[in-house]
Amino acid sequence: MSRFSILTLNNIAGIGLKRLPADLYSHGSDIVRPDAILVRSHDMHGMAIGPSVLAVARAGAGTNNIPVAALSGRGLPVFNAPGANANAVNELVFAAMLIACRHLEPALRFVEGLPDVPDDELAKLVESGKKHFSGVELPNRTIGIIGLGAIGSRVAATAIAHGMNVLGYDPDLTVDGAWRLPNNVVKAHSVEEVMRRSDFVTLHVPLVPATRKLIDADRIGLMRHGGVLLNFARDGLVDEAAVAAALESGQLSGYLSDFPSARLRRVQGVVAFPHLGASSQEAEENCAVMVVDQLRDYIEQGNIRNAVNFPTVEMPRESPFRVGIANANVPNMLSQISAALASANLNIHNMINKSKGEMAYTLVDVDSPVNAAVVERIRSIEGVLSVRAIPSLEGASR
């Protein structure tokens, strides 16, 4: 019998599931008491998530379909796969830019609407009609990128390779993110600066309360007349009424998005794709491999990488006996945890504690097995959200 069970709420790429050793893990869509949940697009809001669940992992970047706040309150990490679909989204962004600047979508509709006539007559119709679809080229145009994470930085590199000027803005740019950026990227100091100086603006930020309707009428009004707005991040980032008005006035010449909507579906200048950003074989496989590896590392070792609601915490084992504790980020927590372990005559080999916002996470290696009474003693500390003993699985499949 497998030691851990994983509930899969969507089809997860087989190359990822194969990284779950059969002697340790079972997985499927019918697991009743799962230790963890693997999901792609399934809406988990309103879903009953039982007490057996240790973590949720999304084989993708966005986590809007997961009740992150509720899981945080239970001390459960939510993993994602940032950057695993970066190339797929990057390619789609540039396909969209070419559609916009070369007017490919109306040009295709023009050809499809031509009558059934002999080739010589067809050639005349083509020649007389093509003048309506004359466009512009990308070199020397300016692209503004809002959000310089794994996707935004790749878009920047591709734009530079196409001879474009790149203006980037990201108030939360990390050191690792800065290293990823090409030197040619010019740093903007605000969203407004990006909008004013760009021919194309592309969005690559998460949808959170602070970014909902980030691009509204006022900001669209700052763009160069006839600019193009691209949204391959999240639909709620733009004010759709403002986009429709800007397209009608000519302030925008195009809005290209991965999120079709009833409001914009028939508006001239809108080109919408059926959420294809991560829909490539490579992206789906990359996401599955990444989150499965992260989930295993958490279940088996307690380490945390790429959790949207937890700090990054990785510690090499110094003992077969480990405790993982999620707690509110409040003072005096470490001393209380240490005291609880000391009262059980457990010697600490190593300890790490990191925080992220209101959440903190602690890993402790001790010299002896951690019994249920010690776990309950730690759990009773005010502010502790979850605690578990993580014994070594040495000798099991890795």
C-alpha positions in Angstrom: 0.0 0.0 0.0 1.3 3.5 -1.0 2.3 5.8 1.9 0.9 9.0 0.3 -2.1 9.6 -2.0 -2.6 12.5 -4.4 -6.0 13.6 -5.7 -5.8 14.9 -9.3 -8.6 17.3 -10.2 -7.5 17.6 -13.9 -5.5 15.6 -16.3 -1.9 16.1 -15.3 0.9 15.4 -17.8 2.0 11.8 -17.4 5.7 12.8 -17.4 5.0 14.6 -14.1 3.0 11.8 -12.5 5.7 9.3 -13.3 7.9 11.2 -10.9 5.7 9.9 -8.1 7.2 6.5 -7.1 4.6 3.7 -7.0 6.0 2.4 -3.7 5.4 5.8 -2.0 2.4 7.4 -3.9 -0.9 6.6 -5.4 -2.8 9.1 -7.4 -6.1 9.5 -9.2 -9.4 11.5 -9.5 -11.2 9.2 -7.0 -8.9 9.5 -3.9 -11.1 10.0 -0.8 -8.6 11.1 1.8 -5.7 12.6 -0.1 -2.5 13.8 1.4 -2.3 16.5 -1.4 -4.1 17.8 -4.4 -2.8 18.4 -7.9 -4.9 20.8 -10.0 -4.8 22.8 -13.2 -7.9 24.7 -14.0 -10.5 23.1 -11.7 -12.3 25.7 -9.6 -11.6 24.7 -5.9 -13.6 27.6 -4.4 -16.5 26.0 -2.5 -14.9 22.6 -2.6 -14.6 20.7 0.7 -10.9 20.2 1.4 -10.6 17.6 4.1 -8.3 17.5 7.1 -6.0 14.9 5.5 -4.7 17.4 2.9 -1.2 18.7 3.5 -0.8 20.9 0.4 -2.2 21.9 -2.9 -0.1 22.2 -6.1 -1.2 24.0 -9.3 0.4 22.8 -12.5 0.5 26.4 -13.8 1.3 29.9 -12.6 -2.0 31.5 -11.6 -3.8 30.3 -8.4 -7.1 32.2 -8.8 -9.0 28.9 -8.9 -7.7 27.9 -5.5 -8.9 29.3 -2.1 -5.4 30.4 -1.1 -6.5 32.6 1.9 -8.5 29.8 3.4 -5.7 27.3 3.0 -3.2 29.8 4.5 -5.4 30.0 7.5 -5.0 26.2 7.9 -1.2 26.4 7.5 -1.3 24.6 4.1 1.1 25.7 1.3 -0.2 26.3 -2.2 2.5 25.5 -4.8 2.6 26.7 -8.4 5.0 26.5 -11.4 6.2 30.0 -12.2 8.1 30.2 -15.4 7.3 26.6 -16.5 5.0 28.0 -19.2 7.1 31.1 -19.9 8.2 30.2 -23.4 4.7 29.1 -24.4 3.2 32.5 -23.3 6.1 34.4 -24.8 5.5 32.8 -28.2 1.8 33.6 -28.1 2.4 37.2 -27.1 4.6 37.7 -30.2 2.1 35.9 -32.4 -0.5 38.4 -31.2 1.8 41.3 -31.8 2.4 40.2 -35.4 -1.4 39.7 -35.8 -1.9 43.3 -34.6 0.9 45.1 -36.5 0.4 43.3 -39.8 -3.4 43.2 -39.6 -3.4 39.5 -40.1 -6.8 38.8 -38.6 -8.9 41.0 -40.9 -6.6 40.0 -43.8 -7.4 36.3 -43.2 -11.1 37.1 -43.1 -10.8 39.0 -46.3 -9.3 36.0 -48.1 -11.9 33.7 -46.6 -14.6 35.9 -47.9 -13.4 36.1 -51.5 -15.8 34.5 -54.1 -15.1 31.2 -55.9 -13.6 32.5 -59.1 -10.7 31.4 -61.4 -7.2 32.1 -60.2 -6.6 35.1 -62.6 -9.7 36.9 -61.2 -8.8 35.8 -57.6 -5.3 37.4 -58.1 -6.9 40.7 -59.2 -9.2 40.7 -56.1 -6.2 40.0 -53.8 -4.1 42.7 -55.3 -6.8 45.3 -55.1 -7.7 44.3 -51.5 -4.4 44.0 -49.9 -3.8 47.7 -49.6 -6.4 47.8 -46.8 -4.1 45.6 -44.6 -0.8 47.4 -44.8 0.9 47.3 -41.4 4.1 48.2 -39.6 7.2 46.2 -38.5 8.4 45.6 -35.0 12.0 47.0 -35.1 12.4 50.4 -33.5 8.9 50.2 -32.0 8.6 50.4 -28.2 7.1 47.7 -26.1 6.2 48.4 -22.5 6.2 45.3 -20.2 4.3 45.5 -16.9 5.6 42.6 -14.8 9.1 41.4 -15.2 8.9 37.8 -13.9 9.8 34.7 -15.8 7.4 35.5 -18.6 8.0 39.3 -18.8 11.7 38.9 -18.9 11.5 36.4 -21.7 9.2 38.7 -23.7 11.8 41.4 -23.1 14.6 39.3 -24.6 12.5 38.3 -27.6 11.5 41.9 -28.2 15.2 43.0 -28.1 16.0 40.2 -30.6 13.4 41.7 -32.9 15.0 45.1 -32.7 12.4 46.7 -30.4 13.0 49.2 -27.6 11.9 47.7 -24.3 10.6 49.6 -21.3 9.9 47.5 -18.2 8.1 48.1 -14.9 7.9 45.8 -11.9 7.8 47.2 -8.3 8.3 43.7 -6.9 11.3 42.8 -9.1 13.5 40.3 -7.3 17.3 40.0 -7.4 16.9 36.8 -9.5 14.5 38.5 -11.8 16.9 41.4 -12.3 19.6 39.0 -13.3 17.3 37.4 -15.9 16.6 40.8 -17.6 18.7 41.8 -20.6 20.8 44.9 -20.1 18.9 46.7 -22.8 15.7 46.9 -20.8 15.0 50.5 -19.7 13.5 50.7 -16.3 10.2 52.6 -15.9 9.2 54.1 -12.6 5.4 53.7 -12.9 2.6 52.1 -14.9 1.8 55.6 -16.2 5.3 56.0 -17.6 5.0 52.7 -19.5 1.7 53.7 -20.9 2.9 57.1 -22.1 6.1 55.8 -23.8 4.9 52.6 -25.5 3.5 51.5 -28.9 2.6 48.1 -27.4 1.9 47.4 -23.8 1.8 43.8 -22.5 0.7 42.7 -19.1 2.5 39.9 -17.0 1.3 40.4 -13.5 -0.9 38.3 -11.2 -4.5 39.2 -10.5 -4.7 40.4 -6.9 -6.9 43.2 -5.4 -4.2 45.7 -6.2 -4.0 44.8 -9.9 -7.7 44.4 -10.6 -8.6 46.8 -13.4 -4.9 48.0 -13.4 -5.4 49.2 -16.9 -8.4 51.6 -16.8 -9.6 54.5 -18.9 -7.2 57.0 -17.4 -4.1 54.8 -18.1 -5.3 53.9 -21.6 -5.7 57.6 -22.3 -2.0 58.0 -21.7 -1.0 55.7 -24.5 0.2 56.8 -27.9 -2.8 57.2 -30.2 -3.4 53.9 -32.0 -1.4 51.8 -29.5 -1.9 48.1 -28.9 -2.7 46.5 -25.6 -1.9 42.8 -24.9 -3.2 40.8 -22.0 -2.0 37.3 -21.7 -1.9 37.3 -17.9 -5.5 37.5 -16.3 -8.7 38.9 -17.7 -9.5 41.0 -14.6 -6.4 43.2 -15.1 -8.2 45.5 -17.6 -11.4 47.6 -17.5 -13.2 46.1 -20.5 -15.6 49.1 -20.9 -12.6 51.4 -21.1 -11.0 49.1 -23.7 -14.1 49.1 -25.8 -14.4 52.9 -25.7 -10.7 53.3 -26.6 -11.0 51.0 -29.6 -14.1 53.0 -30.8 -12.3 56.3 -30.5 -9.1 55.0 -32.1 -7.0 55.6 -29.0 -6.3 51.8 -29.2 -5.9 50.1 -32.5 -6.0 46.7 -31.0 -6.7 44.7 -27.9 -5.3 41.2 -28.0 -6.1 38.8 -25.1 -6.1 35.2 -24.1 -9.5 35.7 -22.4 -12.6 35.9 -24.5 -15.5 37.9 -22.9 -19.1 38.6 -23.8 -18.4 42.4 -23.5 -15.6 42.5 -26.0 -16.4 39.5 -28.2 -17.9 41.5 -31.1 -15.9 44.7 -30.7 -13.8 45.7 -33.7 -10.1 45.6 -33.0 -10.4 42.8 -30.4 -8.6 39.5 -31.1 -9.2 36.9 -28.3 -7.7 33.4 -28.0 -9.3 30.6 -26.0 -6.8 30.7 -23.1 -4.0 29.2 -25.0 -1.1 30.6 -23.0 0.0 27.4 -21.4 -1.6 25.1 -24.0 1.5 23.5 -25.4 2.8 20.0 -24.8 6.0 21.4 -23.5 4.4 23.8 -21.1 2.0 21.3 -19.7 4.9 18.8 -19.1 7.2 21.5 -17.6 4.4 22.5 -15.2 3.6 19.0 -14.1 7.3 18.1 -13.5 7.9 21.3 -11.6 5.0 21.0 -9.2 5.3 17.3 -8.6 8.9 17.7 -7.6 8.0 20.6 -5.3 5.2 18.7 -3.8 7.4 15.6 -3.1 10.1 17.8 -1.5 7.5 19.2 0.8 5.8 15.9 1.7 9.0 14.0 2.2 11.4 16.7 3.5 9.2 19.6 4.5 11.1 22.0 2.1 9.1 24.7 0.4 9.9 26.1 -3.1 7.5 28.2 -5.1 4.6 28.4 -2.7 2.5 31.5 -3.3 1.5 31.8 0.4 4.7 30.6 2.2 8.3 31.7 2.3 11.0 29.7 0.5 12.5 27.3 3.1 15.1 24.6 2.2 17.3 22.9 4.8 19.5 19.8 4.2 18.7 17.1 6.7 21.0 16.6 9.7 18.8 14.0 11.3 16.2 11.4 10.4 13.7 13.2 12.6 12.3 16.5 11.4 9.4 18.8 12.4 7.7 21.3 10.0 5.6 24.1 11.6 3.5 26.7 9.9 2.6 29.6 12.1 1.5 33.2 12.2 4.4 35.6 11.8 4.3 36.9 15.4 7.1 37.4 18.1 8.3 34.8 20.5 7.3 31.8 18.3 10.7 30.2 18.0 11.3 30.3 21.7 8.0 28.6 22.4 8.7 25.9 19.8 12.2 25.3 21.2 10.8 25.1 24.7 8.2 22.5 23.6 10.9 20.3 22.1 13.2 20.8 25.1 10.5 19.7 27.5 10.4 16.4 25.6 14.2 16.0 25.9 14.6 16.5 22.2 18.0 18.0 21.2 17.9 20.4 18.2 20.5 19.7 15.5 19.4 22.5 13.1 16.6 25.0 12.8 15.5 27.4 10.1 12.7 29.9 10.2 11.5 32.3 7.5 8.5 34.5 7.0 6.4 35.9 4.1 3.9 38.5 5.1 1.7 37.1 7.8 3.0 33.6 7.4 6.1 32.0 8.9 7.5 28.5 8.5 9.9 26.6 10.6 11.9 23.4 10.0 13.6 21.7 12.9 15.9 18.6 12.9 16.0 16.8 16.3 18.0 13.8 17.5 15.1 11.5 18.4 11.6 10.5 17.1 8.9 13.1 17.5 5.9 11.5 19.0 2.2 12.6 18.8 2.3 14.2 22.2 5.1 16.6 21.2 3.3 17.4 18.0 0.1 18.2 20.0 2.1 20.4 22.4 3.5 22.5 19.5 0.0 22.6 17.9 -1.4 24.1 21.1 0.9 27.1 20.9 -1.2 30.2 20.0 -0.5 31.1 16.4 0.6 27.7 15.2 -1.5 26.8 12.2 -0.1 23.3 11.3 2.6 21.0 12.5 3.8 17.6 11.4 6.6 15.2 12.1 8.5 14.3 8.9 10.5 11.1 9.4 13.2 10.2 6.9 12.2 8.0 4.0 15.7 6.9 3.4 15.7 3.7 1.4 12.5 4.5 -0.4 12.3 5.5 -4.1 13.5 9.0 -4.9 
